[in-house]
Amino acid sequence: MKLQLIINANRHEIECTPAETLLAVVRRLGYYGVKFGDEQGLSGADTVLLDGKPVNAGSMLAAQAEGHNIVTIEGLGEHPEQGWKKTEGLHPLQQAFVESGAIQCGYCTPAQILAAKALLDRNPNPSEDQVRAAIAGVLCRCTGYVKPVQAVLQAAAVLRGDEPVNWDSVNWDLGSWSDQPPGDQPTNLPSDQFANLLTRPKVVVTPQTQTYQTVGKPEKKVDAVKLVQGKPAFTADIELRGMLYARVLRSQHAHARIKKIDTSKARELKGVAAVLTWQDIPRVIYSTAGQSDPIPGPLDTFSLDNKVRFVGDRVAMVAAESTEIAEKALSLIDVEYEILDAILDSREAMDSNAPRIHDEPEFVNFADSNPARNLAAEIRIDIGDVEKGFKEADEIFEAAYEVPKVQQAHIEPHVCVTYWDEDDRLVIRTSTQVPFHVRRMLAPVLSLPVKRIRVIKPRIGGGFGGKQEVLMEDVPAHLTIATGRPVIYEYTREEEFTGARSRHPMKIRMKTGVKRDGTITANEMYALSDTGAYGCHALTVTGNTGHKAMALYVGDGEYRKSPNIRFYADVVYTNTPPAGAFRGYGVPQGYWPVERHMEKIARALRLDPIEFRLRNAIRAGEYHPFSTAWNEGREPRPEIVHTVGLEQCVAQGKAAINWDSKYGNEEWRKNVSGIRDQVSGENLTPDTSHMKRKGIGVAMVMQGTAIPYLDMGGASIKMNDDGSFNLLVGATDLGTGSDTVLAQMAAEVLGVPLEDMICYSSDTDFTPFDKGAYASSTTYISGTAAVNAAKIVAERIKLRAAMMLKLDKHEDIKLANRKAIAPDGHSVTLAEIALNSLHKENQEQIMGVASYVSPVSPPPFAAQFAEVTVDVETGAVTVDKLVMAVDSGVIVNPLTASGQIEGGMTQALGYAVCEEMRYDEKGNAIERDLDRYHIFRADEMPELTTIFVETFEPSHPFGVKAVAEIPMDGVAPAVGNAILDAVGVNVDDNPVTPEKVWRALQQVK
Ligand code: FES
């Protein structure tokens, strides 16, 4: 049918089918700022304005939009610099999103801005609650909504003509290390005028912090301007001539052998270009875990197999002229199965009569995996003498805990485009955290040498570990090989829940020996971890559960010198969708039991829960206990922890949440006036509040920073004619801001503003190798590589400056303000140096390449606080406030780093109270969309406070440690402990749903 659509005041005559959605049509027309997030419009990524009102383009037909005015993000504003052409620049909303750090991955950003525009067009002076309500239909998995909400308020002020905020004049709350109580420490608070626009966290600076030009500053993200305009930066934002659309037939059985497949009807369907089953492609066993070589886990996966091992496992793949044809073709494939007994409960996996999930002869073991016992990995770590420690204890505390399976739920689904280039090399354009691993790992699967594959990583719309997996790139690649044509494969939202990865669910037992004075004498954890049908990340995720969570408490006195710690785990196969990497990588699973257990012990022994924890916590100068005993199947390398800011974190966090006046204060617990009711949204009054009680809880956590002696990052820097630089990194910015902080560190060394660094990541043909974005390693590992490359370039610049300034020595020349400055004050600009080196004298390309691998993994630390209100009648829990004080070393960019903490705490809040993936008795997923699987909306958020307590980590040139994963660790136990504080009951399985709290309350009645 023919349609006329008016988009951003442009009239388009189009041809489409009656069933085509507005989303499909606007993207076909090149409006790539409108994104696919899910089919039902629940993510809101597909928001456009229809006659000024936000609508979901994916859930309305294009025909329904005829005659209406459609506005997409492309209609709002433009980059202010367009050569000779004059533009009005960005819209104030876009500008505010750039300046306030409201963009992380940027996938939801166009939709958030459009939803906000609709609000501001009708209400120029909205309250914060109104802003939150207006953008509530657009889910963001990255930001925690703090900065987007403040960006909208900021834009509203600009649009009203209020005095604009000079962001450079707004200082964040800069405290300093001191012995004074946190409340009395010198700070530089913004004036009231800016109070509700403050997006910058408090940073307690380390005494070693120097005054840098760029490092430590809240610089705008290097990619923010492109993302705020909805530019075609993401994997799916591309059209290729002759592109085919892939779909995968997935198993409806949890465990079955494929006896026969008949694809003849599907192949005959008009518009189908290829149908592939296990009989059509090479049988190559591999692991999908995106990790360095050799993969530390079993090889147990085929692109397509003659057996299915979970509901959602692959059966066949199809490429067709359209998604609709591909889906029709799937329905025409006849499969005859032999149904096998399935294991859906991890406790049954190792029974002697349990069905064997991996009976394929090609299975390759790693370490102690044993497919005959459905065992993907076995971990046995003993540090010190645990039995002796238990004998020396006055009390032994034992308890069982459980943590659920949860989904990364990045708003951009997994998506990949493959094509042959003009040199017959296979190009894989994919939304991945690990482009170099994709290339290496897929080469044998596709029967191609590594050198004939090029992997391009465009912008990533969130990953959180879900894209540290070579999950689906093989599908379009096989289909491109089969057809010779470009193929795009984009997961549906349901596939994300049934055919992607998730956090390992675990059943955990704790046993802890304690002296009456609160000294821990021995600590033991056993974890039964469920890897699902395949063993990707099985060993390393579960190893991390003990390695990080059981390392924090070493005991005191003699026990501190020689801790007694045991961590045993069995990682078993079941017939459920596989688990994998998810932000925190096993550590959130560990801190739920550890920190719930510590709370119970402190209360049982009538000890202050904070003093008890600090008494036993690891201190600077001590060995990381696990570094002496375990290294993911490799030789252990003992490592000393040099920086621990935990005590300062506690002091800062306690002051921020007003712990001393709340903890143990019965009057405070009962006083819930003014708290917002979770159901009605109304503020509670004394009349309505009598069934509610408040509580406060704490958890302390540590993470790691990269994998020592293994994780390697590379960077190259090239100087341009005007004194600007190209920074090429293999690291992958999945919304974390790593492109920005890497560029900041390189800019610092080169003495230029951030805008002079043009950062590109990543492409296996052009950027140096990097292991990818995981293990909280990018700022530390890839950042050091960028600094080292910058130092090489700086040396060349100084040599040339000395030549130009006719100096004998170059060593004392300083680089600052785009100049090379001699000790006598004479200087030459970098632009002059660049022109000289490229065009005039002894010509050379000034450039540097460097890489870095670390011998250590310095842990960040944090104190996490939570305040809750519990309804004692219904069990409903409202989390009112989260405060996190973090020691992540020196903070390179307070805006991006605090965004990481806010977003991480929000994901962790879902883990605490509502997120869970469950299966029925046949192994069918119950949660298959963003309705059943609830992630927090802007209007449901508690107050979030982030505080950074800097330490200077000596192993990094700028003193940094990791920041990305640690906010996942402490929220759930802090909330669990706050519930205990409020109503005196323990819920030991998270998420702490109203039903669980209600049941626990019934037991104590
Ligand atoms: S910035 Fe919102 S989904 Fe990533």
Residues whose N, C-alpha, C, O or C-beta is under 5 A from the ligand:
A	BS01	FES	I103 Q104 C105 G106 Y107 C108 L139 C140 R141 C142 I411 G462
